[in-house]
Amino acid sequence: MGEFFGTDGIRGKANRHPMDAAMAFKVGQAVTLTLRKPGHRVRIIIGKDTRISGYMIESSLEAGICSMGGDPYLVGVLPTPGISFITESMRADAGFVISASHNPYYDNGIKIFSGSGFKLSDEQENHIEDLMRHEKLKDNVPEAKDMGRARRIDDARGRYTVFLKNTFPRDLTMEGLKIVLDVSHGATYKVAPETFFELGAEVETIHNQPNGININDNCGSQHTQVLRQRVLETGANFGLAFDGDGDRLIAVDEKGREITGDQVLLTCALALQKQGQLPHDMIVSTVMSNLGLTVACKKYGLKQHAAKVGDRYVLEDMQRLGAIIGGEDSGHTIFLNHHTTGDGILTAIQLIASILREGKPLSELADQMDIFPQKLINIDVREKPEISTLPDVVEAIRQVESELGDEGRVLVRYSGTQNMCRVMVEGPTNETTEKYCRQIADAVIAAIGA
């Protein structure tokens, strides 16, 4: 990771460096310059979620692209995977997503998709950083006559809705299903209800009044309390919660229980396996996935590969191993036979297809996986040295691992986007899991706590 780019683009407090107008202008310039070729007009899609700071960053990116001779195409509010789809289908050179995903409204970020709809590689991001850092941009601006001009794409949401509906099998119908959607006052607030309504479901939508500062505020995939209650009150078949930029899904079953990303991944994989549509019987998860997923995969004859945390690493391993389904417990799921990136609405559509094919309620399908008790402690740290160079932390991890044996596991890693160390322990009971996690966290605090 570089100075600006973390595990998922550039992210920070809006209107403060590096998430200010000046930086966005430079990003627009640097990406355009990178894509420039003789005789070719660079075309870049720009989309955003509902944060108030999106207007400023959108205008700055637009100005940066135009100043370097590129043509920006504005699609307005659209989920991250929708921007990826439009970028690829329009054969644009790149796509900018202005969003900080599930973070609060006062954060914002810039993610970049290549023309093929995939996120940029580390090498491409490093090249863009190099251009920005060494002031190489102003020497490359074109004459006034060669500057770019911006256009607006008015039907982007409709195009994306058609794409989503086409991923739902023709032999199935959502008629008779009652669904509650929580759109998190975010980027899915229009496209999600439209999509499920057009597929025939009875839809109730909550948290769908974005005002620029209520995105992800006690709602969406991170906070399902209201959704769980509403599913029970309405007698819905299930609830679907998206995050602010629409690339992750957390489901709620008809009993009002939250269903994890791991459970969704397993449910969809097993349904595909039954139809003979799961290449190599393979799924890709991450090192943060619950131990229960590993146990369930062994039970049902699935091969499981654990990637590094981050949907880009899940995707890389899926492509390398020939897998078509992979994801993170947080609700990012990738269906590579349909799309190039994690997509919350698309995942929900595939989950519903699995439920209809199996003819069983979501609660029963989710119970194919037992969830091991898991404790996660996030610790603010002043620096991020290699864990292996902290002897007391290494010893604390070794002790806990030897106590747990085969009945649990330990994972200690740094956040890719914040000065934070994450300590995760899974074990046989809540009590032991809590105790062991606290033991390791205390060692981390003593060594490098902020």
Disulfide bonds with the S-S distance in Angstrom:
none
